[in-house]
Every structure is written in structure tokens, then in C-alpha cells.
């Protein structure tokens, strides 16, 4: 566990043995441990660390996990593996959409991070990552994910790489400047807001969800009246579908 963070160094403490290791930040990458229970779409300040390179006490560090000496050449292979799996856009790919701890399906990280196996880390530019976080968590993002999902057990769904490639997203290069700015302003407004579960957002029309969806619809060319009518229809439909899937999962 992180005991303290210094300028170029992280002091890690073994939570059972209480021994400490000084790990230079150059040997670390950012990592999201889990997304369940994470209520904000911006996880930049909530990331952990993962060791990816050699440092002075790397032998001691490696031996703690398996209680045996591990060839340091493993670190070279590990670094290559981890580096290609980092990204700023983090998309849940194996998730229970009905769970009380599922508040979002996509997250933003200011710096590229590696994620657990139930999340796809997508290598995107900073602005694109912010827009994707808005879009994939919008009513259209949720709709597409439910439509394209591979069912594993009721509301517990899976998104394979082939499925992700089918998700429709805005053309970042083709967005008018005013639309781009509007989406980025929306991201800034909601990035640290704690959202309830997705099903509660839809069922109870969580205010920040409604405002975000209206902005997305405005960017797509819908009038305010059209947006209200569409959301009045989509919210109960999506909530009912998630509840149906949850019931199936419960047997």
C-alpha cells in the first residue's frame, strides 16, 4: 500500500509485514484497481500504481508476491505487456449493469493507465477521452452497449473487441468547434459528480444525467422539446430492460 508520495519516489508499505520499499516513479505506471463502486467518471486522482520496471529493491518486491526469487528478465516482458494495455479511456467490458455499484460504463484518466481485465483501456488523446466519457455514459452509449452486448448471465454483460468496434461514436475531427466546446464544458461540470447506480439514474431521472443527455442531443441537432420527448421514452425503456435482465439473472 502507498505510505507516502514524494517528488520522484513512492514509499510502499506491506500491509501485513509493515516493511517498506522505496520505488522510483519511473518504475511505475498508473493503474485502476477496480471500477465497481466508483461514482465519478474522472478517476485521475483515484488511481493506484503498478510496477513495470527494475529498481534497487526489485528483487525484494518480486519475492514478496510468490515467496520465491523471480528472474528479473520477467520485468522486461511485463513492461512491454503493460505499456501496450494503457489508455486514457477506460471502458467496462465485463460488468453487471444492474449492480448498485455500477454508476458508469466508461471513465477518463488524465494520464494513460492500465485497468483490470474487466475494463478495456483505450489509447486516445486527452480531448477525445473526455468526449468518449460523456458519450459512452450518455443514454445513447448505454443503449448501444445493451444492444451490442454478449450476454453471460442476465445483466452481467460482456463487450469483446469486435463489439467495441461496432459502437457508434462522434467523429472527433468533424465536430464543429461550438459542439466540441459544449461537450468539454459538460465534462468539466460533471467529472467529479458522484452518480448513483445507472438503473437509479434512469429510473429517478438523476438531474446531472438529464442535463448531460440533453447536451448530447443538442449536439446531435435535437431541439429541447424533441430531447425531452426522446428521454421521456428512453429512460423507462432502458430501466425496464436492465430490470428484466436483473430478474433473469436472479432466476
N, C-alpha and C positions, 0 to 999 in steps of 0.2 A: 504494500500500500504506500501511496505517496505521503511521506512525512513532511517534506518541505520542497519548495521550488526556488532555485536560485537562478542567477543570470544564465549560466551555461551548464547548469547541473541540476539533477533531480535526486533527492535523497529518498530512497525507497526502504521501507521497514517491513520485515517479515512479520505478519500479524500474529504468528504463534511463537516464533523464536525471539522476536523483537531485535534481531540483528539488522544492521543497516548496510546498504550499499550506495555508493555514490556513482550515479550513472550520468555521463555527459549527454546533453540533449541531442548532440549529433548522432548518437547511437539509438535514438528513439524516433518513433512515428506516433502520430495521434491515432486513437482508436476509440470507437464507440462500443462499449461493453454489451449493452442491450438497449432495445427501444421500448419494450413493454414498460408502461408507467411513465414514459417520457411525454410530458404535456405540452412542450413548446416545439415549434418546427425548427428553431435555430438551436442547434446543440453545440455550437462552437465553444462555449465555456463549460461544457459538461463532459468533455472527452477525457478518456484515460490515455495511458501510454502503452506502447508495445515495443519491446527491444528488437532491433533489427540489425545491429552491427556490433562489432567487438568493442570492448572497453577493458580497463585494467582488471576488474574483478569478474569478467565474463565467465570464467571457469566456475567460480563460486555460485554465480547466478544460475548457470545451466544445471549444476549438480543439485540444486535445491528442489527442482521440479520432480525429477525421477530418481533422485538419490543415487546417481551414478555419473561418472565422467562422460561428457558428450564431446565428440570430435568438433573442434571449433570450425572445421570446414562446413559444418551444418549451417552456421550463421550466414555464410556467403550465399548458399542456396535459399535460405529462409528470407534474406533481404530481397533477393530477386522476386521471390514469390509474393511477399507482402507489398512491395513497391508497385507491382502491376495491379494490385487489388485496391488501391486507394482512390478516393474521389471526393468531390465536394457535395455531390448529390447522392443521398442515401435513400434508397427505395426498398421498403419492406417487400420481400418476395415470398415469405412463408409466415403467414400471420392469421390470427383469428380476428376477423373484422368485427365480431360481435363482443369481444372481450372488453371489460370495463377499463383495462389498462391500455387499450389501443385508441389513442387520440389523434393519430396522424398516420399516413401511409408513406410519407416522404419527408426527409429532413435536409437541412442545409448545414454545412460546416464551412467556416471561413477558410480553413486550411484543409488540404486533402487528408482524409482519414480512412483507416481500414475499419470494416464493420464485421460483425459476426456472420455466420453462414446464412442466417435468415434475412439478410439485407444485401442488396446489390449496391456496391459503391461505384458510381458512375463518374468518370473523369470529365468534368465540364468546367468552363470558365466561371468566374465568380458571379457575374450578372446572370448568366444562363441558369446557374444553380438556384439563385433566388427566385427566378421566374418559374422554374420547374417545381420548386417547393410550393408556390402558390397554385400552380395549375394542377399538379397531381393530387393536391389535397382539396381542390375545388369539387363541386358536385359533378363536373364532367370527368375529373380524374377518377373519383370513386365509381362513377357509372361504368367507365371503361374497364377498370380493374375487375369489377364484378362480372362484367360481360365476357372478358377475355380469360378469366381465371381458370386454373386447373383445380378442380375440387379434390381435396384429400379427405376431408371429413366435415361435412356441413359447412359452417362458417370459417373453417380453417382452410385457407386457400393457398395456392402456390403460383408464382409467376416465374416461368422459365425465361431464359434469354430470348428465345424465339417469340414468346408472348410479349415481352417488353418492347421488342422492335415493332410490334403492331400498334402500340399505343400512340394515338394522335396527340401531338404537342404543337404549340405555336411555332411558326417559322421565326426564329430569333432575328435573322437578318432582314426579314420582311416586315417586322413590326414598325409602325410609324413611331416617331420619337415621342409623341404625346402619350401613346398607348404604353410604350416601354416605361416611361416615367411614372405613369399611373400605377402600373404593376409593381414597380420598385418602391413607390411610396406606400403601397398597400403592404408589401413585405415588411418595411420598416415599422409600420403601425402594429403588425401582429406578431412579429418574430419572437417576442418574449411573452406573449399572452399564453396563459395556461388554459388549454382547451379541455373540456370534458371528453368522454368517450365519443367515438364517431356516431354511434347509434343515438346517444343523448343529444348530440349536436343537431342531428336530423329531426329527431322526434320533438325536441323542445325549441327548435329554431334558435340555436345559440347566436346571439347578436353579431359576434365577430365573424362567424361563418356566413351569415346572411349578407353582411356588408362585403365580405371578400367575394362571394359568389356573384353579387351584383356588379362588382368591379369587373370581374372576368367576363360577364355577359355584356357589359358596356363596351369592353374592348372588342368583343365579337360582333358588335353592332346592334345589340338589342336595346330597345327603349326601356325606360323604367317600368312602364306598365307591362310590357312583354316579359321582362325579367321577373316581376312579381308573380305573374301568372305561371311562368315556367317553374319557378321554385315552389310555388304552392302545389304544383303537381308532382315534381320530382322528389321532394323531401319525404312525403309519406310513402311514395312508391319504393324508394331506396331503403327507408327504415323498415318497411314491411318485408322486403326481400331479405335483409340482414336478419330480422327476427325469425323469418321462415327457416333460413339456414341454421340459425342457432337452435331452433326446435328440432330440426333433423339431427343435429349433432348430439343433442341430449337423448335422442332415441324415442 
